[in-house]
Amino acid sequence: MVSAAAWAGVQSLLDNYMEVNSNDSVVIAYTPDSFEAAAWVSAALVLRDTEVRRVPMYPLHDPDFFRNFVSALPAPDALRGRLVVLTFELETMSHDDAIRKALCRYDEASCIVLRSISSCEELFAYALHPSPDELSRLNTAILERCMPAKKLRLKASGGTDLRIGIDSERHRWISNRGKWRPGSFVILPAGEVATYPSSINGVLVADFAFNVNALTDRSARLVERPVTVWIEDGRAQEHTCEDAEVKHFLDQCFGTYCAHNVGELGLGTNISVKSAISLNSHINERRPGVHIGFGQHNQGTGVTYRCNIHLDLIANGGLVWVDDDPNPIDLERLVPSSGQHPTDSRDEDVFSP
């Protein structure tokens, strides 16, 4: 039984993200842990008289997926409108190369792909409620102030206090706002801007949640068991948590080669994400606030190391002072911008565990 809030999120997905109409052909690929998400969206499409085909798939390794996916695709010359591909997975982002290979026969201007990780009820009940236009205006409000900056000072009520250097000429900004561009895949849930800090020092108190690119069944909530990390010269020098199990988990993560490196400065912008969920989830990462990603960086070029781990530690809210401007950006009360979204940021990349 789908809740009213989740059903409203399904409608927002169809109306605001997919912009679906009855001439479109929709193909939904889903893993066993996300069959409910696929069923809800399929039902909503049927109610709108929109053609939909479903392709079950195994996460990460499925030797039959490419053949099954290609079989479900309509012939390019049979399309009346656009081809819309949706994927739903709970903890993984699978078969990216297979999907791209299968879609190379289609005009990229009329083929839209939306890939969802964290495909649980909360994705629909909260994270899909803001439209891409809303998220774009919020992301723009941060980017237009931070991209030209040289330094940022970040503070949050839990004790986070970070001094960060910014070099936008060397390090590109990422803007996940749920907007589709030809040739790109939309990653859901949306609502974040991020970059690679040229320098970072201070203390991070993650009192909201964590998100890691590994499979784990432990609760991601840190509200009652915050994690403190002391950062010097772009590296985590020390970390602590009063919860022994969380501390052991952090020891394992930071014990990976290069995992002490700060690879990301992230600022969440999804105003509908208010409470941490237990799932190891991108939903938590979209919470308006600051998060620091340790391990693998978010840059295509310019940063040379590689790491198997990407661990996001997420603080609750945050204030951002930009250069010498005395008026900070309040991430929980962000004023949307009416300016044009920068064209030189790139969309988010999500890597499988």
C-alpha positions in Angstrom: 0.0 0.0 0.0 1.6 3.3 -1.1 1.3 6.3 1.2 -0.2 9.6 0.1 3.2 11.3 0.4 4.9 8.6 -1.6 2.2 8.7 -4.3 2.6 12.5 -4.5 6.3 11.8 -5.1 5.5 9.4 -7.9 3.4 12.1 -9.6 6.2 14.6 -9.1 8.6 12.1 -10.8 6.3 11.8 -13.8 5.4 15.5 -14.1 8.5 17.3 -13.1 11.5 15.0 -13.8 10.2 12.9 -16.6 7.7 15.4 -18.0 6.0 12.3 -19.4 3.2 12.3 -21.9 1.1 9.6 -23.5 3.3 9.5 -26.7 6.4 8.5 -24.7 7.6 4.9 -24.4 8.9 4.1 -20.9 11.2 1.2 -19.9 11.8 0.5 -16.2 14.7 -1.6 -15.1 14.7 -2.6 -11.4 16.5 -4.8 -8.9 14.6 -7.1 -6.6 15.0 -4.7 -3.7 13.2 -2.0 -5.6 10.2 -3.8 -7.1 7.8 -1.7 -5.1 9.2 1.5 -6.7 8.9 0.0 -10.1 5.3 -1.1 -9.4 4.2 2.3 -8.2 5.6 4.1 -11.2 4.3 1.5 -13.6 0.8 1.9 -12.1 0.9 5.6 -12.4 2.0 5.4 -16.1 -0.8 2.9 -16.9 -3.3 5.3 -15.4 -2.0 8.0 -17.8 -2.3 5.6 -20.8 1.5 5.7 -21.3 3.3 2.6 -22.7 5.6 1.0 -20.1 7.7 -2.1 -20.1 9.6 -3.6 -17.1 12.9 -5.3 -17.0 14.0 -7.1 -13.8 17.7 -7.2 -13.2 20.2 -8.4 -10.7 22.5 -5.7 -9.2 26.1 -5.4 -10.2 26.4 -8.7 -12.1 23.7 -10.0 -14.4 24.8 -11.8 -17.5 21.3 -11.7 -19.1 20.6 -8.0 -18.4 21.8 -6.6 -21.7 19.8 -9.0 -23.8 16.7 -8.6 -21.7 17.0 -4.8 -21.7 17.5 -4.6 -25.5 14.5 -6.9 -26.0 12.3 -4.5 -24.0 13.3 -1.4 -26.0 11.0 -0.3 -28.8 12.5 0.0 -32.3 13.9 3.5 -32.9 11.6 4.0 -35.9 8.5 2.9 -33.9 8.8 5.7 -31.3 5.9 8.1 -31.4 7.5 10.4 -28.8 10.5 10.0 -26.5 12.1 7.0 -25.0 12.3 7.3 -21.3 14.4 4.9 -19.3 14.1 4.6 -15.5 16.2 2.4 -13.3 15.5 1.7 -9.6 18.0 0.2 -7.2 18.4 0.4 -3.4 22.1 0.4 -2.8 23.8 0.0 -6.2 24.2 1.7 -9.6 24.5 -1.2 -12.0 25.1 -1.9 -15.7 25.9 1.6 -16.7 28.0 0.5 -19.7 25.3 -2.0 -20.8 22.6 0.7 -20.8 24.7 3.2 -22.8 25.6 0.5 -25.3 21.9 -0.5 -25.7 20.8 3.1 -26.2 23.5 4.1 -28.8 20.9 3.4 -31.6 18.6 6.2 -30.4 18.7 9.9 -30.9 20.2 11.3 -27.7 18.0 14.4 -27.9 14.9 12.2 -27.5 16.1 9.6 -25.1 16.1 10.5 -21.4 17.6 8.3 -18.7 16.9 8.7 -15.0 18.8 6.5 -12.6 17.6 6.2 -9.0 19.7 5.0 -6.1 18.1 4.7 -2.6 14.8 3.6 -4.3 12.8 3.3 -1.0 9.5 4.8 0.1 11.4 7.9 1.5 12.7 8.7 -2.0 9.1 9.3 -3.2 7.6 10.6 0.1 10.3 13.3 0.5 13.2 13.5 -1.9 11.2 13.8 -5.1 8.8 16.5 -4.0 11.0 19.5 -4.9 11.0 20.0 -8.7 14.2 20.2 -10.8 13.4 23.9 -11.4 13.3 24.5 -7.6 16.5 22.6 -7.0 18.2 24.4 -9.9 17.4 27.8 -8.3 18.7 26.7 -5.0 21.9 25.2 -6.5 22.4 28.4 -8.5 22.2 30.5 -5.3 25.2 28.6 -4.0 27.2 28.4 -7.2 26.9 32.0 -8.1 28.5 33.0 -4.8 31.0 30.1 -4.3 32.4 29.4 -7.8 34.2 32.8 -8.0 35.4 32.5 -4.3 38.9 31.8 -3.1 38.0 30.7 0.4 35.1 29.5 2.5 34.5 29.2 6.2 31.9 26.6 7.2 30.3 26.3 10.6 27.4 24.1 11.8 25.6 24.0 15.2 27.0 20.6 16.1 30.6 21.9 16.2 31.8 21.8 12.6 34.3 24.6 11.8 36.2 24.3 8.5 38.4 26.6 6.5 38.4 25.7 2.9 40.3 26.9 -0.2 38.5 27.0 -3.5 40.1 26.9 -7.0 37.3 26.8 -9.6 39.8 27.1 -12.4 41.4 23.8 -11.5 38.5 21.9 -9.9 35.1 21.7 -11.5 31.8 22.1 -9.6 29.1 19.4 -9.8 25.4 20.4 -9.7 22.9 17.6 -9.2 19.5 19.3 -9.7 17.5 16.6 -11.5 17.7 18.4 -14.9 18.2 16.2 -17.9 20.7 17.2 -20.6 21.1 15.3 -23.9 23.7 12.5 -23.6 23.7 12.6 -19.8 22.0 10.4 -17.2 20.0 12.1 -14.4 20.9 10.7 -11.0 18.1 10.7 -8.4 17.6 11.8 -5.7 18.7 15.3 -6.6 19.7 18.3 -4.6 23.5 19.0 -4.1 26.4 21.0 -5.3 30.0 19.8 -4.7 33.6 20.4 -5.6 37.1 19.3 -4.7 38.6 21.6 -2.0 42.1 22.9 -2.9 42.7 23.0 0.8 40.8 22.1 4.0 41.5 22.4 7.7 39.5 22.2 10.8 37.0 20.0 12.5 33.9 18.2 11.1 31.2 17.0 13.4 28.9 14.7 11.4 25.7 14.7 13.5 23.2 13.7 10.8 24.3 10.6 8.8 26.9 8.9 6.7 26.7 7.5 3.1 29.3 5.1 1.8 29.8 3.4 -1.5 29.8 0.0 0.1 27.1 -2.5 1.0 26.2 -2.3 4.7 23.1 -3.0 6.8 24.1 -0.8 9.7 22.0 2.3 10.4 23.4 5.4 8.7 21.9 7.8 11.3 24.5 9.7 13.4 22.0 12.1 15.1 22.5 10.4 18.5 26.1 9.2 17.9 27.9 12.0 16.1 31.3 11.5 14.5 34.1 14.0 14.9 37.0 14.2 12.4 40.0 16.5 12.7 41.3 17.5 9.3 44.7 19.0 8.5 46.1 19.8 5.1 43.3 17.9 3.3 43.6 14.7 5.3 41.6 13.2 8.2 44.2 13.0 11.0 42.0 11.7 13.7 38.4 10.5 14.1 36.3 9.5 17.0 32.8 8.4 18.0 31.4 7.3 21.3 29.6 4.4 19.7 32.1 1.6 19.5 30.5 -0.1 16.5 30.5 3.2 14.5 34.1 3.8 15.5 35.0 0.3 14.3 33.2 1.0 11.0 35.1 4.2 10.6 38.4 2.5 11.3 37.7 0.0 8.5 36.8 2.8 6.1 39.8 5.0 6.9 42.1 2.0 6.8 41.6 1.8 3.1 44.4 3.2 0.9 43.9 7.0 0.4 40.6 7.0 2.3 42.0 9.7 4.7 42.1 12.2 1.8 39.3 14.7 1.5 37.9 14.1 -1.9 34.7 16.3 -1.8 33.1 19.3 -0.3 29.4 18.8 -0.7 26.5 21.1 0.1 23.0 19.6 0.2 20.0 21.6 -1.2 17.0 19.2 -1.1 14.6 21.1 1.2 12.3 18.2 1.6 14.9 16.0 3.3 14.6 16.9 7.0 15.2 13.7 9.0 17.9 11.1 8.6 16.8 7.7 7.5 18.5 4.5 8.6 19.3 3.3 5.0 22.9 4.0 3.7 21.5 6.5 1.3 21.9 9.4 -1.0 18.7 10.8 0.5 20.7 11.7 3.6 23.4 13.3 1.6 20.9 15.7 0.0 19.9 17.2 3.4 20.5 21.0 3.4 23.9 21.1 5.1 27.5 20.4 4.6 29.1 17.0 4.1 32.7 16.0 3.5 33.5 13.1 1.3 36.6 11.1 2.2 38.5 8.8 -0.1 37.6 8.8 -3.9 37.4 12.3 -5.3 34.7 13.8 -7.5 37.0 15.1 -10.3 37.5 13.6 -13.7 41.0 15.0 -14.1 43.4 17.1 -12.1 43.4 14.9 -9.0 45.6 11.9 -9.5 44.9 9.4 -6.7 42.3 6.6 -6.8 40.5 5.1 -3.8 37.9 2.3 -3.5 36.1 4.0 -0.7 34.0 7.2 -0.8 32.6 8.0 2.6 30.4 11.0 3.1 30.0 12.3 6.6 27.0 14.6 6.8 26.5 17.5 9.3 23.1 18.9 10.3 22.7 22.3 8.5 25.5 24.8 8.2 26.5 28.4 7.5 29.0 29.3 4.7 31.0 32.5 4.7 32.3 33.4 1.3 35.6 35.2 1.1 35.2 38.4 3.2 31.5 38.7 2.9 30.0 39.0 6.4 26.7 37.6 5.4 26.8 33.8 5.3 24.8 31.4 3.2 22.4 29.6 5.5 22.0 26.2 3.9 18.8 25.5 5.8 17.2 28.8 4.8 18.6 29.2 1.3 17.1 31.9 -0.8 16.6 30.7 -4.4 18.3 32.6 -7.1 16.6 34.1 -10.1 19.9 34.0 -12.1 20.9 31.6 -14.8 22.4 28.3 -13.6 26.1 28.1 -14.6 26.7 26.2 -17.8 30.2 25.0 -16.9 29.3 22.8 -13.9 28.9 19.1 -14.6 26.3 16.6 -13.6 26.8 14.1 -10.8 28.5 10.7 -11.3 27.6 7.8 -9.1 29.9 4.8 -8.9 28.8 1.2 -8.0 30.1 -0.4 -4.8 
